Amino acid sequence: MFKKLTNGCVHMVNRFLPDPFIFCIILSVVVFIFAIPATQTDAITIIGAWGTGVWALLQFSMQMALVLVLGSALANAPAVRKLVMIIAGIAKTPTQGIIVVTFFSLIACWLNWGFGLVVGAILAKEIARQVKGIDYRLLIASAYSGFVIWHAGFSGSIPLALATPGSDALSAATGGAVTDVIPTSMTIFAPWNLLMVGVIIICLPFINAKMHPSPDEVISVDPELLIEKERVYKKPVTPAEKMENSMICSAIISLAGIVYLVYYFINNGFNVTLNIVNFIFLVLGIIFHKTPISYVDAVTDATKGAAGIILQFPFYAGIMGMMTFSVDGGSSLAGVISNFFVSISTEVTFPLFTFLSAGIVNIFIPSGGGQWVVQGPIMMPAGLKLGVDPAITGMAIAWGDAWTNMIQPFWALPALGIAGLSARDIMGYCLITLLFTGIVVCVGFALVGIL
């Protein structure tokens, strides 16, 4: 029965899900159509909001491209490849391969989402190279499935925003509902949140393993195609070549990077931002590649996979522009969706409906920070008025933001770039992950509302 459901989802997605860029265009059209009546304005104004918003994610787009490029370049270093090979060697069968990559991806994403996205995909490629008969599509989908819990972990932007001092900024982001910081002990490390995370970490690896196709339906990949190209060493002759192959040059810049990282963590604690993740990847990449020219070659090879990010992220920024646009403080389309769920909520159902509304909004605004800007000022005061703990409301938005990433190609692009697959190859399996985690989190927030 479960295999039939999985096969049905995979077949449906393969048949109907277009390339992520086409999916992006379809979302743009849908949002454009609904934004006009929601904002009570005209088509030209909405197009203006789209055009203005297109460039709103330029910094974030570069950060995400660097996550892919720097992470891939680091993974291509000989020493790192050996470590990944050792971890991948734990798996001896296809079932074990799926369990290992899902488990490590979940843990890595809970610790830091940028790190988890890259590490999961790299580990999956190595397992595909070592384990015969494993379905490559499911393997990469399993690596991406760990992303479903990122917002409930150390790098969750919403719980970290609630825990960041600055009463004015916090009050503005929550519509005046929160003026004092909410510590992570009440959000990330709350017992009910850890319970949901724990259930997913324990169960999801086995659910993914159960989805593995029968041997006659497996789509594997030639292991030779997954072997990273090694740089052919040429003895430097000219002064320029000697500088390019000088370990001293790499040592100088690596030492400066290490000093900065020590200084940063001493002054900021364990606050691992996306920029810090990329900086760590950058420094480690230079260290493990030993010479500057070796690292340059690795980065050049890795850059090829960033095309999807470069092309599509501006269009998602345009969608966000239309979703968040309002006239003179009136309603935005995202606000209309959020207010609908508020209107049908009670104290008991509010956490659940907040989670579901955040899941819907996330399909159109797949940036956690962007979604918080839209929903925070609406959902947080509404929850407070109903008597719901702001920590619960904030985490309900966070879980919803992460949940529907399983059917949103936006965040999958780095992993797909590393794996060399398209969204339709993995989204059928991710749909099952969406259903399972949705049940777990819905039950969790329903119980939180009752208790």
C-alpha positions in Angstrom: 0.0 0.0 0.0 2.8 2.4 1.0 4.8 1.6 -2.1 1.7 2.2 -4.3 1.3 5.6 -2.6 4.9 6.4 -3.2 4.9 5.3 -6.8 1.7 7.3 -7.4 3.3 10.5 -6.0 6.5 9.9 -8.1 4.5 9.3 -11.2 2.3 12.3 -10.7 5.2 14.6 -10.1 7.2 13.3 -13.0 4.2 13.8 -15.2 3.0 17.3 -14.1 5.8 19.1 -12.3 7.6 21.3 -14.9 11.2 22.6 -14.6 11.6 24.8 -11.5 11.9 27.9 -13.7 8.5 27.2 -15.3 7.1 26.5 -11.8 8.4 29.8 -10.8 6.6 31.6 -13.7 3.3 29.8 -12.9 3.5 30.9 -9.2 4.2 34.5 -10.5 1.0 34.4 -12.6 -1.1 32.9 -9.8 0.1 35.5 -7.3 -0.4 38.3 -9.8 -4.1 37.3 -10.4 -4.9 37.0 -6.7 -2.9 40.1 -5.5 -5.2 42.5 -7.5 -8.4 41.9 -5.6 -6.6 41.2 -2.3 -4.8 44.6 -2.4 -7.7 46.4 -4.2 -5.5 47.9 -6.8 -4.8 47.6 -10.5 -2.7 45.3 -12.6 0.0 48.0 -13.4 0.6 48.7 -9.7 1.0 44.9 -9.0 3.5 44.6 -11.9 5.3 47.5 -10.4 5.5 45.7 -7.1 6.8 42.6 -9.0 9.5 44.6 -10.9 10.7 46.4 -7.8 10.8 43.2 -5.8 12.8 41.2 -8.4 16.1 42.6 -7.0 15.2 42.3 -3.3 17.1 39.0 -2.8 20.4 39.9 -4.5 22.4 39.5 -1.3 20.6 36.3 -0.3 21.0 34.9 -3.9 24.8 35.4 -3.7 24.9 33.8 -0.3 23.0 30.8 -1.5 25.2 30.5 -4.6 28.2 30.6 -2.4 26.7 27.9 -0.1 26.7 25.6 -3.2 30.0 26.7 -4.7 32.1 26.9 -1.5 30.6 23.7 0.0 31.2 21.7 -3.2 34.7 23.0 -3.5 35.4 22.0 0.1 34.0 18.6 -0.5 36.2 18.1 -3.5 39.4 18.4 -1.4 41.1 15.0 -1.1 41.1 14.9 2.7 37.4 15.8 2.9 36.5 13.2 0.2 38.2 10.6 2.3 36.2 11.6 5.4 32.9 11.5 3.4 33.9 8.1 2.0 34.4 6.7 5.6 30.9 7.9 6.6 29.4 6.6 3.4 31.1 3.3 4.1 28.7 2.7 7.0 26.0 1.8 4.4 26.3 -1.6 2.8 22.8 -1.9 1.3 20.4 0.5 -0.5 18.2 0.5 2.6 21.1 1.4 4.9 22.2 4.0 2.4 18.9 5.8 2.6 18.8 5.6 6.4 22.4 6.9 6.8 22.0 9.9 4.4 18.6 10.9 5.9 19.8 10.7 9.5 23.0 12.7 8.9 21.1 15.3 6.8 18.5 15.7 9.6 21.1 16.2 12.2 23.2 18.5 10.0 20.2 20.7 9.0 19.1 21.0 12.7 22.5 22.2 13.6 22.7 24.6 10.6 20.6 24.6 7.5 23.3 25.8 5.0 25.8 23.2 6.3 23.1 20.5 6.1 22.0 21.3 2.5 25.5 20.8 1.2 26.7 18.0 3.4 23.6 15.9 2.8 23.9 16.1 -1.0 27.7 15.4 -0.9 27.2 12.4 1.3 24.4 11.1 -0.9 26.6 11.3 -4.0 29.3 9.3 -2.2 26.8 6.6 -1.1 25.5 6.4 -4.6 29.1 5.7 -5.8 29.7 3.0 -3.2 26.4 1.2 -2.8 25.1 -0.8 -5.8 21.4 -0.9 -6.6 20.5 2.3 -4.8 18.0 4.7 -6.3 19.8 8.0 -6.9 16.6 10.0 -7.0 15.4 8.8 -3.6 18.9 9.2 -2.2 19.1 12.9 -3.1 15.5 13.4 -1.9 16.5 11.8 1.4 19.4 14.2 1.7 17.0 17.2 1.1 14.4 15.9 3.4 16.5 16.8 6.4 15.7 20.4 5.6 12.2 20.0 6.9 13.4 20.6 10.5 15.9 23.4 10.0 13.7 26.1 11.4 13.2 24.2 14.6 17.0 24.1 15.1 20.0 26.2 15.9 19.8 28.3 12.7 16.1 28.9 12.7 15.7 32.5 11.8 12.4 33.1 13.7 13.3 31.6 17.1 16.7 33.4 16.8 14.9 36.7 16.0 12.7 36.2 19.1 15.8 35.6 21.2 17.7 38.7 19.9 17.8 41.7 22.2 16.4 45.0 20.8 13.0 45.8 22.1 12.1 48.2 19.3 13.0 45.9 16.5 11.3 42.9 18.2 8.2 44.9 18.9 8.0 46.1 15.3 8.5 42.5 13.9 5.7 41.1 16.1 3.2 43.9 15.8 3.9 45.0 19.4 3.0 41.6 20.8 6.6 40.9 22.1 8.8 43.5 23.7 11.1 41.2 25.8 13.2 38.5 24.3 12.0 34.9 24.2 14.9 32.6 25.1 15.6 29.6 22.9 14.7 27.4 26.0 11.1 28.3 25.2 11.3 27.8 21.5 14.1 25.6 20.0 14.6 23.7 23.3 11.0 23.6 24.4 10.0 20.0 25.3 7.2 20.0 22.8 9.5 21.2 20.0 12.2 18.7 20.8 9.6 15.9 20.8 8.4 16.8 17.3 12.1 17.0 16.1 12.9 13.7 17.8 9.9 11.8 16.3 10.9 13.0 12.8 14.6 12.2 13.3 13.8 8.7 14.5 11.0 7.8 12.0 11.8 9.7 8.8 15.0 7.7 7.9 12.9 4.4 8.0 10.0 6.0 6.1 12.4 7.1 3.3 14.0 3.7 3.3 10.5 2.1 2.8 10.1 4.2 -0.3 13.0 2.5 -2.1 11.8 1.2 -5.5 11.9 -2.5 -6.3 15.1 -3.6 -8.2 13.4 -3.4 -11.6 12.3 0.2 -11.0 15.5 1.5 -9.5 17.2 4.4 -11.4 20.8 4.3 -10.4 23.8 6.3 -11.7 27.1 5.1 -13.1 29.6 5.4 -10.2 32.2 6.7 -12.6 30.1 9.8 -13.3 30.2 10.7 -9.6 33.9 10.6 -9.3 35.1 14.2 -8.9 37.8 15.2 -11.4 41.2 15.4 -9.8 43.6 18.2 -10.8 46.6 17.0 -12.7 49.7 18.3 -11.0 52.2 20.1 -13.2 55.5 21.1 -11.8 55.6 24.9 -11.6 58.3 26.5 -13.8 57.7 30.2 -14.0 57.5 32.6 -11.1 53.8 33.0 -11.6 53.2 29.3 -11.5 55.3 29.0 -8.4 53.1 31.6 -6.7 49.9 29.8 -7.8 51.2 26.5 -6.3 52.6 28.1 -3.2 51.3 26.6 0.1 52.7 29.8 1.8 50.1 32.0 0.1 47.3 29.7 1.2 48.7 29.5 4.7 48.8 33.3 5.1 45.1 33.8 4.1 44.0 30.7 6.0 45.6 32.0 9.2 43.9 35.4 8.8 40.6 33.6 8.3 41.1 31.4 11.4 42.0 34.5 13.5 38.8 36.2 12.4 36.6 33.2 13.2 38.1 32.9 16.7 37.5 36.6 17.2 33.9 36.3 15.9 32.9 33.4 18.1 34.5 35.0 21.2 32.5 38.1 20.7 29.2 36.6 19.3 29.0 33.2 20.9 27.7 30.3 18.8 25.7 32.5 16.5 26.3 30.7 13.1 24.9 32.9 10.4 24.8 32.1 6.7 27.8 34.4 6.1 29.8 32.6 8.8 28.9 29.2 7.3 30.2 30.4 4.0 33.3 31.9 5.6 34.1 28.6 7.3 33.6 26.8 4.0 35.9 29.3 2.3 38.8 29.0 4.9 38.6 25.2 5.1 38.5 24.9 1.3 41.7 26.9 1.0 43.3 24.9 3.8 42.4 21.5 2.5 43.2 22.3 -1.2 46.7 23.4 0.0 47.5 25.6 -3.0 45.7 28.6 -4.4 45.4 27.3 -7.9 44.0 24.0 -6.7 41.2 25.9 -4.9 40.6 28.1 -7.9 40.1 25.0 -10.1 37.7 23.5 -7.6 35.6 26.6 -7.3 35.5 27.0 -11.1 34.1 23.4 -11.4 31.6 24.0 -8.6 30.2 27.2 -10.1 28.5 25.3 -13.0 25.9 24.1 -10.6 24.8 27.5 -9.5 22.8 28.4 -12.7 19.4 27.6 -11.1 20.0 29.9 -8.2 21.2 32.8 -10.4 18.2 32.5 -12.7 15.3 31.7 -10.4 15.9 33.6 -7.2 15.1 37.1 -8.7 11.7 35.7 -9.8 11.0 34.5 -6.3 11.9 37.9 -5.0 9.4 39.3 -7.5 6.7 36.9 -6.1 7.5 38.1 -2.6 7.1 41.7 -3.8 3.6 41.0 -5.0 2.7 38.9 -1.9 3.8 41.6 0.5 2.6 44.7 -1.4 -0.2 46.8 0.1 -1.6 50.2 -0.5 -1.3 52.8 2.3 -1.1 50.2 5.0 -4.0 48.1 3.7 -4.0 44.4 3.2 -1.4 42.4 1.3 -2.2 39.0 -0.3 -0.1 37.3 2.4 -1.9 39.3 5.0 -5.3 38.2 3.6 -4.3 34.5 3.9 -3.0 35.0 7.4 -6.1 36.9 8.5 -8.4 34.2 7.2 -6.8 31.6 9.4 -6.9 34.0 12.4 -10.6 34.5 11.8 -11.4 30.8 12.1 -9.1 30.1 15.1 -9.7 29.6 18.8 -7.2 29.4 21.6 -7.0 25.6 21.0 -6.8 25.6 17.2 -4.7 28.8 16.7 -1.2 27.0 16.9 -2.4 24.5 14.3 -3.9 27.0 12.0 -0.9 29.3 12.3 1.3 26.3 11.2 -1.0 25.6 8.2 -1.2 29.3 7.1 2.6 29.6 7.3 2.9 26.5 5.1 0.7 28.0 2.4 2.5 31.4 2.6 5.9 29.7 2.4 5.1 28.3 -1.1 5.0 31.9 -2.3 7.5 33.5 0.1 10.1 30.7 0.6 12.4 33.0 2.6 12.1 32.6 6.3 13.0 36.2 7.0 10.6 37.4 4.4 7.8 35.3 5.8 8.5 36.5 9.3 8.2 40.2 8.1 4.7 39.4 6.7 3.2 37.0 9.2 4.9 38.1 12.5 2.9 41.4 12.8 -0.3 39.6 12.1 -0.1 36.2 13.8 1.8 37.3 17.0 -0.7 39.9 18.2 -3.6 37.6 17.2 -2.2 34.8 19.3 -1.6 37.0 22.3 -5.2 38.2 22.1 -6.4 34.6 22.1 -4.1 33.8 25.1 -1.6 31.7 23.1 2.1 31.9 24.3 4.1 34.0 21.8 6.8 31.3 21.8 4.3 28.8 20.5 3.0 31.2 17.8 6.5 32.0 16.6 7.5 28.3 16.4 4.2 27.5 14.5 5.2 30.0 11.9 8.7 28.6 11.8 7.5 25.0 11.4 5.1 26.0 8.6 7.9 27.9 6.8 10.1 24.8 6.8 7.3 22.2 6.1 6.3 23.1 2.6 9.9 23.4 1.5 9.4 19.8 0.6 7.3 20.8 -2.4 9.0 24.1 -3.1 12.0 23.8 -5.5 13.5 27.1 -4.2 15.6 25.6 -1.4 16.3 22.3 -3.3 18.3 24.1 -5.9 21.7 23.9 -4.1 21.3 20.2 -3.5 20.1 19.6 -7.1 23.0 21.6 -8.4 25.5 19.4 -6.5 23.7 16.2 -7.5 23.0 17.1 -11.1 19.3 16.3 -11.0 16.1 18.3 -11.7 13.3 19.0 -9.2 10.9 16.5 -10.7 13.4 13.7 -10.0 13.0 14.1 -6.2 9.8 16.0 -5.5 7.6 12.8 -5.7 9.5 11.4 -2.7 9.5 14.7 -0.9 5.7 14.8 -1.2 5.7 11.7 1.1 8.0 13.5 3.5 5.6 16.5 3.4 2.6 14.2 4.4 4.5 12.4 7.2 6.0 15.5 8.8 2.7 17.4 8.3 0.9 14.7 10.4 3.6 14.8 13.1 3.6 18.6 13.4 -0.2 18.9 13.1 -0.7 16.5 16.0 2.1 18.2 17.9 0.5 21.7 17.7 -3.0 20.3 18.3 -1.8 18.8 21.5 0.0 22.0 22.4 -3.2 23.9 21.8 -5.2 21.5 24.0 -2.7 21.4 26.8 
